[in-house]
Amino acid sequence: RPPVQESDTAMATVSSLEPNLLVLEGEIDLHESPRVKEGIDRLLEDKPPRLYVDLSQVTYIDSSGLAALIEAMQQINAYGGRLALFGIHGTVAAIFHIAQLDQVFHIFPDLPAAREALEAS
């Protein structure tokens, strides 16, 4: 299957340049979250044991974007996989903290730290 690569004039970019890695960029809001969900769903079709989501280029995320990530975590947990988020900073980190989602998700500073933690468990 070819990698997911969607980029146009929309505010968010969803891409998967390597297996089990989803890269999100821009603002993930009500208009963009369906595309994020679609990208996640495509990656989860093969039920990967681990999924890493790069949020380092995300400048904003609203409740619909958070819901897409929560749904992904529920789907991956249902078959025994693990989901890790990394690269969260600034306003997006504050949103995760306020919503107490930093208590729910496995969040790491970068991909190597996420891989090391998930591979070890």
N, CA, C and O atoms as a GROMACS GRO file, in nm:
protein
  484
    1ARG      N    1   0.084  -0.118   0.000
    1ARG     CA    2   0.000   0.000   0.000
    1ARG      C    3   0.089   0.125   0.000
    1ARG      O    4   0.188   0.129   0.073
    2PRO      N    5   0.056   0.224  -0.081
    2PRO     CA    6   0.138   0.346  -0.083
    2PRO      C    7   0.120   0.425   0.046
    2PRO      O    8   0.016   0.414   0.110
    3PRO      N    9   0.221   0.504   0.084
    3PRO     CA   10   0.208   0.582   0.206
    3PRO      C   11   0.098   0.687   0.192
    3PRO      O   12   0.068   0.735   0.082
    4VAL      N   13   0.038   0.720   0.306
    4VAL     CA   14  -0.064   0.824   0.308
    4VAL      C   15   0.008   0.957   0.290
    4VAL      O   16   0.100   0.988   0.366
    5GLN      N   17  -0.032   1.034   0.192
    5GLN     CA   18   0.030   1.165   0.173
    5GLN      C   19  -0.077   1.259   0.122
    5GLN      O   20  -0.113   1.256   0.004
    6GLU      N   21  -0.128   1.340   0.211
    6GLU     CA   22  -0.233   1.434   0.173
    6GLU      C   23  -0.187   1.573   0.209
    6GLU      O   24  -0.162   1.602   0.325
    7SER      N   25  -0.176   1.657   0.110
    7SER     CA   26  -0.139   1.794   0.138
    7SER      C   27  -0.198   1.882   0.031
    7SER      O   28  -0.179   1.859  -0.088
    8ASP      N   29  -0.270   1.984   0.073
    8ASP     CA   30  -0.323   2.079  -0.021
    8ASP      C   31  -0.334   2.213   0.050
    8ASP      O   32  -0.255   2.241   0.141
    9THR      N   33  -0.428   2.296   0.012
    9THR     CA   34  -0.438   2.428   0.070
    9THR      C   35  -0.509   2.427   0.205
    9THR      O   36  -0.524   2.533   0.266
   10ALA      N   37  -0.555   2.311   0.252
   10ALA     CA   38  -0.624   2.302   0.380
   10ALA      C   39  -0.526   2.334   0.493
   10ALA      O   40  -0.404   2.336   0.473
   11MET      N   41  -0.580   2.357   0.609
   11MET     CA   42  -0.497   2.401   0.721
   11MET      C   43  -0.413   2.291   0.784
   11MET      O   44  -0.306   2.318   0.839
   12ALA      N   45  -0.458   2.168   0.776
   12ALA     CA   46  -0.382   2.059   0.838
   12ALA      C   47  -0.323   1.970   0.730
   12ALA      O   48  -0.380   1.955   0.622
   13THR      N   49  -0.210   1.910   0.762
   13THR     CA   50  -0.149   1.813   0.673
   13THR      C   51  -0.137   1.683   0.750
   13THR      O   52  -0.095   1.681   0.865
   14VAL      N   53  -0.175   1.574   0.684
   14VAL     CA   54  -0.168   1.441   0.743
   14VAL      C   55  -0.080   1.358   0.651
   14VAL      O   56  -0.111   1.344   0.533
   15SER      N   57   0.030   1.303   0.704
   15SER     CA   58   0.114   1.221   0.619
   15SER      C   59   0.175   1.106   0.699
   15SER      O   60   0.191   1.114   0.821
   16SER      N   61   0.206   1.001   0.627
   16SER     CA   62   0.272   0.886   0.687
   16SER      C   63   0.383   0.845   0.593
   16SER      O   64   0.361   0.775   0.494
   17LEU      N   65   0.503   0.890   0.624
   17LEU     CA   66   0.617   0.865   0.536
   17LEU      C   67   0.689   0.736   0.570
   17LEU      O   68   0.773   0.688   0.493
   18GLU      N   69   0.656   0.679   0.684
   18GLU     CA   70   0.710   0.548   0.720
   18GLU      C   71   0.603   0.471   0.795
   18GLU      O   72   0.512   0.532   0.851
   19PRO      N   73   0.613   0.339   0.799
   19PRO     CA   74   0.509   0.259   0.866
   19PRO      C   75   0.494   0.299   1.014
   19PRO      O   76   0.592   0.328   1.082
   20ASN      N   77   0.372   0.298   1.060
   20ASN     CA   78   0.340   0.321   1.201
   20ASN      C   79   0.373   0.461   1.252
   20ASN      O   80   0.377   0.484   1.372
   21LEU      N   81   0.397   0.556   1.160
   21LEU     CA   82   0.424   0.694   1.200
   21LEU      C   83   0.328   0.786   1.127
   21LEU      O   84   0.323   0.788   1.004
   22LEU      N   85   0.252   0.862   1.204
   22LEU     CA   86   0.159   0.959   1.147
   22LEU      C   87   0.210   1.097   1.183
   22LEU      O   88   0.230   1.128   1.300
   23VAL      N   89   0.231   1.181   1.082
   23VAL     CA   90   0.280   1.316   1.103
   23VAL      C   91   0.165   1.413   1.078
   23VAL      O   92   0.106   1.415   0.970
   24LEU      N   93   0.133   1.493   1.179
   24LEU     CA   94   0.027   1.592   1.167
   24LEU      C   95   0.089   1.731   1.170
   24LEU      O   96   0.184   1.756   1.245
   25GLU      N   97   0.035   1.821   1.089
   25GLU     CA   98   0.085   1.958   1.085
   25GLU      C   99  -0.030   2.055   1.078
   25GLU      O  100  -0.138   2.022   1.029
   26GLY      N  101  -0.007   2.176   1.127
   26GLY     CA  102  -0.103   2.284   1.113
   26GLY      C  103  -0.207   2.286   1.223
   26GLY      O  104  -0.181   2.244   1.336
   27GLU      N  105  -0.325   2.335   1.189
   27GLU     CA  106  -0.434   2.348   1.285
   27GLU      C  107  -0.534   2.234   1.266
   27GLU      O  108  -0.586   2.213   1.156
   28ILE      N  109  -0.558   2.161   1.372
   28ILE     CA  110  -0.650   2.048   1.366
   28ILE      C  111  -0.778   2.090   1.436
   28ILE      O  112  -0.786   2.090   1.559
   29ASP      N  113  -0.876   2.125   1.356
   29ASP     CA  114  -1.002   2.174   1.410
   29ASP      C  115  -1.118   2.094   1.352
   29ASP      O  116  -1.097   1.991   1.288
   30LEU      N  117  -1.239   2.142   1.373
   30LEU     CA  118  -1.359   2.073   1.328
   30LEU      C  119  -1.356   2.041   1.179
   30LEU      O  120  -1.408   1.937   1.137
   31HIS      N  121  -1.296   2.129   1.099
   31HIS     CA  122  -1.292   2.108   0.954
   31HIS      C  123  -1.183   2.009   0.913
   31HIS      O  124  -1.197   1.939   0.812
   32GLU      N  125  -1.076   2.003   0.990
   32GLU     CA  126  -0.961   1.919   0.953
   32GLU      C  127  -0.960   1.783   1.022
   32GLU      O  128  -0.899   1.689   0.972
   33SER      N  129  -1.027   1.771   1.136
   33SER     CA  130  -1.022   1.645   1.212
   33SER      C  131  -1.075   1.524   1.135
   33SER      O  132  -1.025   1.414   1.158
   34PRO      N  133  -1.175   1.537   1.044
   34PRO     CA  134  -1.215   1.419   0.967
   34PRO      C  135  -1.099   1.363   0.883
   34PRO      O  136  -1.088   1.242   0.865
   35ARG      N  137  -1.014   1.452   0.831
   35ARG     CA  138  -0.899   1.406   0.753
   35ARG      C  139  -0.796   1.337   0.842
   35ARG      O  140  -0.734   1.239   0.802
   36VAL      N  141  -0.780   1.389   0.962
   36VAL     CA  142  -0.690   1.326   1.058
   36VAL      C  143  -0.742   1.186   1.092
   36VAL      O  144  -0.666   1.089   1.092
   37LYS      N  145  -0.872   1.177   1.120
   37LYS     CA  146  -0.933   1.048   1.152
   37LYS      C  147  -0.916   0.950   1.037
   37LYS      O  148  -0.885   0.833   1.059
   38GLU      N  149  -0.936   0.997   0.916
   38GLU     CA  150  -0.919   0.913   0.797
   38GLU      C  151  -0.775   0.861   0.786
   38GLU      O  152  -0.754   0.744   0.755
   39GLY      N  153  -0.678   0.948   0.810
   39GLY     CA  154  -0.538   0.906   0.806
   39GLY      C  155  -0.506   0.802   0.912
   39GLY      O  156  -0.435   0.705   0.887
   40ILE      N  157  -0.560   0.823   1.032
   40ILE     CA  158  -0.540   0.728   1.141
   40ILE      C  159  -0.606   0.594   1.106
   40ILE      O  160  -0.545   0.488   1.121
   41ASP      N  161  -0.730   0.601   1.060
   41ASP     CA  162  -0.803   0.478   1.026
   41ASP      C  163  -0.728   0.396   0.922
   41ASP      O  164  -0.724   0.274   0.930
   42ARG      N  165  -0.670   0.465   0.823
   42ARG     CA  166  -0.595   0.394   0.719
   42ARG      C  167  -0.474   0.321   0.778
   42ARG      O  168  -0.444   0.208   0.740
   43LEU      N  169  -0.406   0.387   0.871
   43LEU     CA  170  -0.290   0.324   0.934
   43LEU      C  171  -0.331   0.208   1.025
   43LEU      O  172  -0.256   0.111   1.040
   44LEU      N  173  -0.450   0.218   1.086
   44LEU     CA  174  -0.493   0.113   1.179
   44LEU      C  175  -0.556  -0.007   1.109
   44LEU      O  176  -0.583  -0.108   1.174
   45GLU      N  177  -0.580   0.002   0.979
   45GLU     CA  178  -0.637  -0.112   0.906
   45GLU      C  179  -0.554  -0.238   0.924
   45GLU      O  180  -0.608  -0.348   0.935
   46ASP      N  181  -0.422  -0.223   0.926
   46ASP     CA  182  -0.333  -0.338   0.940
   46ASP      C  183  -0.303  -0.374   1.085
   46ASP      O  184  -0.223  -0.463   1.112
   47LYS      N  185  -0.369  -0.304   1.178
   47LYS     CA  186  -0.350  -0.329   1.321
   47LYS      C  187  -0.202  -0.332   1.362
   47LYS      O  188  -0.153  -0.435   1.409
   48PRO      N  189  -0.132  -0.220   1.343
   48PRO     CA  190   0.009  -0.218   1.384
   48PRO      C  191   0.020  -0.231   1.536
   48PRO      O  192  -0.065  -0.181   1.609
   49PRO      N  193   0.124  -0.298   1.584
   49PRO     CA  194   0.140  -0.314   1.729
   49PRO      C  195   0.165  -0.179   1.798
   49PRO      O  196   0.130  -0.161   1.915
   50ARG      N  197   0.224  -0.085   1.724
   50ARG     CA  198   0.253   0.048   1.779
   50ARG      C  199   0.223   0.153   1.673
   50ARG      O  200   0.250   0.133   1.554
   51LEU      N  201   0.168   0.266   1.718
   51LEU     CA  202   0.146   0.379   1.629
   51LEU      C  203   0.202   0.503   1.697
   51LEU      O  204   0.171   0.532   1.813
   52TYR      N  205   0.287   0.574   1.624
   52TYR     CA  206   0.350   0.696   1.675
   52TYR      C  207   0.290   0.815   1.601
   52TYR      O  208   0.282   0.815   1.478
   53VAL      N  209   0.248   0.918   1.677
   53VAL     CA  210   0.188   1.036   1.616
   53VAL      C  211   0.274   1.158   1.649
   53VAL      O  212   0.292   1.194   1.765
   54ASP      N  213   0.327   1.219   1.544
   54ASP     CA  214   0.414   1.337   1.555
   54ASP      C  215   0.326   1.462   1.555
   54ASP      O  216   0.261   1.493   1.456
   55LEU      N  217   0.326   1.533   1.667
   55LEU     CA  218   0.247   1.655   1.680
   55LEU      C  219   0.337   1.779   1.686
   55LEU      O  220   0.292   1.887   1.724
   56SER      N  221   0.464   1.763   1.650
   56SER     CA  222   0.559   1.874   1.665
   56SER      C  223   0.527   1.994   1.575
   56SER      O  224   0.569   2.106   1.605
   57GLN      N  225   0.455   1.971   1.466
   57GLN     CA  226   0.421   2.082   1.375
   57GLN      C  227   0.274   2.125   1.387
   57GLN      O  228   0.225   2.203   1.306
   58VAL      N  229   0.205   2.073   1.489
   58VAL     CA  230   0.065   2.111   1.511
   58VAL      C  231   0.065   2.240   1.593
   58VAL      O  232   0.125   2.247   1.700
   59THR      N  233  -0.003   2.342   1.541
   59THR     CA  234  -0.007   2.472   1.607
   59THR      C  235  -0.134   2.492   1.689
   59THR      O  236  -0.139   2.579   1.776
   60TYR      N  237  -0.237   2.410   1.663
   60TYR     CA  238  -0.363   2.423   1.735
   60TYR      C  239  -0.439   2.292   1.722
   60TYR      O  240  -0.435   2.226   1.617
   61ILE      N  241  -0.509   2.254   1.828
   61ILE     CA  242  -0.597   2.137   1.821
   61ILE      C  243  -0.720   2.167   1.906
   61ILE      O  244  -0.709   2.215   2.019
   62ASP      N  245  -0.838   2.139   1.851
   62ASP     CA  246  -0.961   2.161   1.927
   62ASP      C  247  -1.018   2.028   1.974
   62ASP      O  248  -0.954   1.923   1.958
   63SER      N  249  -1.138   2.032   2.032
   63SER     CA  250  -1.197   1.910   2.090
   63SER      C  251  -1.220   1.802   1.985
   63SER      O  252  -1.212   1.684   2.016
   64SER      N  253  -1.250   1.840   1.861
   64SER     CA  254  -1.271   1.738   1.758
   64SER      C  255  -1.140   1.669   1.721
   64SER      O  256  -1.138   1.549   1.693
   65GLY      N  257  -1.032   1.743   1.722
   65GLY     CA  258  -0.900   1.683   1.698
   65GLY      C  259  -0.860   1.591   1.812
   65GLY      O  260  -0.807   1.482   1.790
   66LEU      N  261  -0.886   1.636   1.935
   66LEU     CA  262  -0.858   1.552   2.052
   66LEU      C  263  -0.943   1.426   2.047
   66LEU      O  264  -0.895   1.317   2.078
   67ALA      N  265  -1.070   1.440   2.006
   67ALA     CA  266  -1.159   1.324   1.996
   67ALA      C  267  -1.106   1.222   1.895
   67ALA      O  268  -1.115   1.102   1.919
   68ALA      N  269  -1.050   1.270   1.784
   68ALA     CA  270  -0.993   1.178   1.683
   68ALA      C  271  -0.876   1.100   1.743
   68ALA      O  272  -0.862   0.980   1.716
   69LEU      N  273  -0.793   1.166   1.824
   69LEU     CA  274  -0.679   1.097   1.887
   69LEU      C  275  -0.727   1.000   1.995
   69LEU      O  276  -0.673   0.890   2.009
   70ILE      N  277  -0.828   1.039   2.071
   70ILE     CA  278  -0.884   0.950   2.175
   70ILE      C  279  -0.944   0.826   2.110
   70ILE      O  280  -0.926   0.714   2.158
   71GLU      N  281  -1.017   0.846   2.001
   71GLU     CA  282  -1.077   0.733   1.930
   71GLU      C  283  -0.968   0.640   1.876
   71GLU      O  284  -0.982   0.518   1.882
   72ALA      N  285  -0.861   0.697   1.825
   72ALA     CA  286  -0.750   0.615   1.777
   72ALA      C  287  -0.690   0.533   1.890
   72ALA      O  288  -0.659   0.415   1.873
   73MET      N  289  -0.673   0.595   2.006
   73MET     CA  290  -0.618   0.524   2.121
   73MET      C  291  -0.711   0.409   2.162
   73MET      O  292  -0.664   0.300   2.195
   74GLN      N  293  -0.841   0.434   2.161
   74GLN     CA  294  -0.937   0.329   2.196
   74GLN      C  295  -0.932   0.214   2.096
   74GLN      O  296  -0.937   0.097   2.135
   75GLN      N  297  -0.924   0.248   1.967
   75GLN     CA  298  -0.917   0.143   1.864
   75GLN      C  299  -0.791   0.059   1.881
   75GLN      O  300  -0.797  -0.064   1.875
   76ILE      N  301  -0.678   0.124   1.901
   76ILE     CA  302  -0.551   0.052   1.910
   76ILE      C  303  -0.545  -0.029   2.040
   76ILE      O  304  -0.491  -0.140   2.041
   77ASN      N  305  -0.601   0.025   2.149
   77ASN     CA  306  -0.605  -0.050   2.276
   77ASN      C  307  -0.694  -0.174   2.263
   77ASN      O  308  -0.668  -0.277   2.325
   78ALA      N  309  -0.800  -0.163   2.183
   78ALA     CA  310  -0.896  -0.273   2.168
   78ALA      C  311  -0.830  -0.398   2.112
   78ALA      O  312  -0.872  -0.509   2.145
   79TYR      N  313  -0.729  -0.383   2.027
   79TYR     CA  314  -0.662  -0.503   1.974
   79TYR      C  315  -0.524  -0.526   2.039
   79TYR      O  316  -0.447  -0.611   1.993
   80GLY      N  317  -0.495  -0.452   2.145
   80GLY     CA  318  -0.372  -0.476   2.220
   80GLY      C  319  -0.251  -0.399   2.171
   80GLY      O  320  -0.139  -0.429   2.212
   81GLY      N  321  -0.272  -0.300   2.086
   81GLY     CA  322  -0.160  -0.216   2.038
   81GLY      C  323  -0.134  -0.101   2.133
   81GLY      O  324  -0.202  -0.085   2.234
   82ARG      N  325  -0.035  -0.021   2.099
   82ARG     CA  326   0.002   0.095   2.182
   82ARG      C  327   0.012   0.218   2.094
   82ARG      O  328   0.057   0.210   1.980
   83LEU      N  329  -0.031   0.331   2.148
   83LEU     CA  330  -0.027   0.459   2.078
   83LEU      C  331   0.062   0.554   2.157
   83LEU      O  332   0.050   0.564   2.279
   84ALA      N  333   0.152   0.622   2.088
   84ALA     CA  334   0.237   0.722   2.153
   84ALA      C  335   0.229   0.853   2.075
   84ALA      O  336   0.232   0.854   1.952
   85LEU      N  337   0.218   0.962   2.148
   85LEU     CA  338   0.223   1.095   2.090
   85LEU      C  339   0.358   1.156   2.125
   85LEU      O  340   0.413   1.130   2.232
   86PHE      N  341   0.412   1.236   2.034
   86PHE     CA  342   0.537   1.304   2.067
   86PHE      C  343   0.546   1.439   1.999
   86PHE      O  344   0.476   1.469   1.902
   87GLY      N  345   0.638   1.522   2.053
   87GLY     CA  346   0.663   1.652   1.995
   87GLY      C  347   0.560   1.758   2.030
   87GLY      O  348   0.554   1.862   1.964
   88ILE      N  349   0.480   1.735   2.132
   88ILE     CA  350   0.377   1.832   2.170
   88ILE      C  351   0.444   1.949   2.242
   88ILE      O  352   0.525   1.928   2.332
   89HIS      N  353   0.409   2.070   2.202
   89HIS     CA  354   0.468   2.188   2.267
   89HIS      C  355   0.373   2.307   2.261
   89HIS      O  356   0.271   2.303   2.192
   90GLY      N  357   0.408   2.411   2.334
   90GLY     CA  358   0.334   2.537   2.330
   90GLY      C  359   0.188   2.524   2.366
   90GLY      O  360   0.150   2.458   2.463
   91THR      N  361   0.105   2.590   2.285
   91THR     CA  362  -0.039   2.594   2.308
   91THR      C  363  -0.100   2.455   2.308
   91THR      O  364  -0.189   2.425   2.387
   92VAL      N  365  -0.051   2.369   2.218
   92VAL     CA  366  -0.106   2.233   2.209
   92VAL      C  367  -0.078   2.156   2.339
   92VAL      O  368  -0.164   2.083   2.387
   93ALA      N  369   0.042   2.172   2.394
   93ALA     CA  370   0.075   2.106   2.522
   93ALA      C  371  -0.016   2.157   2.632
   93ALA      O  372  -0.060   2.080   2.717
   94ALA      N  373  -0.044   2.288   2.631
   94ALA     CA  374  -0.132   2.347   2.732
   94ALA      C  375  -0.273   2.289   2.720
   94ALA      O  376  -0.338   2.263   2.821
   95ILE      N  377  -0.322   2.270   2.597
   95ILE     CA  378  -0.455   2.213   2.575
   95ILE      C  379  -0.462   2.070   2.631
   95ILE      O  380  -0.559   2.034   2.698
   96PHE      N  381  -0.358   1.990   2.604
   96PHE     CA  382  -0.354   1.853   2.657
   96PHE      C  383  -0.353   1.856   2.810
   96PHE      O  384  -0.419   1.775   2.874
   97HIS      N  385  -0.278   1.951   2.868
   97HIS     CA  386  -0.268   1.959   3.013
   97HIS      C  387  -0.401   2.002   3.075
   97HIS      O  388  -0.447   1.941   3.171
   98ILE      N  389  -0.464   2.106   3.020
   98ILE     CA  390  -0.592   2.155   3.072
   98ILE      C  391  -0.699   2.046   3.066
   98ILE      O  392  -0.777   2.030   3.160
   99ALA      N  393  -0.701   1.971   2.955
   99ALA     CA  394  -0.799   1.863   2.939
   99ALA      C  395  -0.758   1.736   3.014
   99ALA      O  396  -0.830   1.636   3.011
  100GLN      N  397  -0.644   1.741   3.081
  100GLN     CA  398  -0.585   1.630   3.155
  100GLN      C  399  -0.559   1.508   3.067
  100GLN      O  400  -0.555   1.395   3.115
  101LEU      N  401  -0.542   1.533   2.938
  101LEU     CA  402  -0.512   1.423   2.846
  101LEU      C  403  -0.365   1.384   2.853
  101LEU      O  404  -0.326   1.279   2.801
  102ASP      N  405  -0.283   1.468   2.916
  102ASP     CA  406  -0.144   1.429   2.939
  102ASP      C  407  -0.137   1.316   3.042
  102ASP      O  408  -0.033   1.252   3.058
  103GLN      N  409  -0.250   1.290   3.113
  103GLN     CA  410  -0.259   1.178   3.206
  103GLN      C  411  -0.308   1.050   3.136
  103GLN      O  412  -0.294   0.940   3.189
  104VAL      N  413  -0.364   1.066   3.016
  104VAL     CA  414  -0.430   0.957   2.945
  104VAL      C  415  -0.341   0.898   2.836
  104VAL      O  416  -0.330   0.776   2.822
  105PHE      N  417  -0.277   0.985   2.760
  105PHE     CA  418  -0.192   0.941   2.649
  105PHE      C  419  -0.049   0.916   2.696
  105PHE      O  420  -0.004   0.973   2.795
  106HIS      N  421   0.021   0.831   2.622
  106HIS     CA  422   0.165   0.815   2.638
  106HIS      C  423   0.227   0.927   2.555
  106HIS      O  424   0.222   0.923   2.432
  107ILE      N  425   0.287   1.027   2.621
  107ILE     CA  426   0.343   1.143   2.552
  107ILE      C  427   0.493   1.149   2.576
  107ILE      O  428   0.540   1.135   2.689
  108PHE      N  429   0.567   1.170   2.468
  108PHE     CA  430   0.713   1.172   2.473
  108PHE      C  431   0.767   1.296   2.403
  108PHE      O  432   0.699   1.355   2.320
  109PRO      N  433   0.890   1.336   2.436
  109PRO     CA  434   0.946   1.456   2.374
  109PRO      C  435   0.975   1.438   2.224
  109PRO      O  436   0.962   1.532   2.146
  110ASP      N  437   1.016   1.316   2.185
  110ASP     CA  438   1.052   1.293   2.045
  110ASP      C  439   1.031   1.146   2.008
  110ASP      O  440   1.001   1.062   2.093
  111LEU      N  441   1.049   1.116   1.879
  111LEU     CA  442   1.026   0.980   1.830
  111LEU      C  443   1.121   0.878   1.893
  111LEU      O  444   1.074   0.770   1.932
  112PRO      N  445   1.251   0.906   1.904
  112PRO     CA  446   1.338   0.804   1.968
  112PRO      C  447   1.293   0.768   2.110
  112PRO      O  448   1.296   0.651   2.147
  113ALA      N  449   1.252   0.867   2.188
  113ALA     CA  450   1.206   0.839   2.326
  113ALA      C  451   1.077   0.756   2.322
  113ALA      O  452   1.060   0.664   2.401
  114ALA      N  453   0.986   0.790   2.230
  114ALA     CA  454   0.860   0.714   2.219
  114ALA      C  455   0.888   0.571   2.179
  114ALA      O  456   0.832   0.477   2.237
  115ARG      N  457   0.975   0.553   2.079
  115ARG     CA  458   1.007   0.416   2.033
  115ARG      C  459   1.072   0.336   2.143
  115ARG      O  460   1.038   0.219   2.165
  116GLU      N  461   1.166   0.396   2.213
  116GLU     CA  462   1.237   0.326   2.320
  116GLU      C  463   1.139   0.279   2.428
  116GLU      O  464   1.148   0.165   2.474
  117ALA      N  465   1.047   0.365   2.468
  117ALA     CA  466   0.951   0.330   2.573
  117ALA      C  467   0.854   0.221   2.526
  117ALA      O  468   0.828   0.127   2.601
  118LEU      N  469   0.802   0.232   2.407
  118LEU     CA  470   0.703   0.136   2.361
  118LEU      C  471   0.766   0.003   2.322
  118LEU      O  472   0.705  -0.103   2.341
  119GLU      N  473   0.887   0.007   2.269
  119GLU     CA  474   0.956  -0.118   2.231
  119GLU      C  475   0.991  -0.197   2.356
  119GLU      O  476   0.991  -0.320   2.354
  120ALA      N  477   1.020  -0.126   2.466
  120ALA     CA  478   1.062  -0.192   2.590
  120ALA      C  479   0.945  -0.260   2.659
  120ALA      O  480   0.964  -0.352   2.738
  121SER      N  481   0.822  -0.215   2.630
  121SER     CA  482   0.709  -0.272   2.703
  121SER      C  483   0.633  -0.373   2.618
  121SER      O  484   0.534  -0.430   2.664
   0.00000   0.00000   0.00000
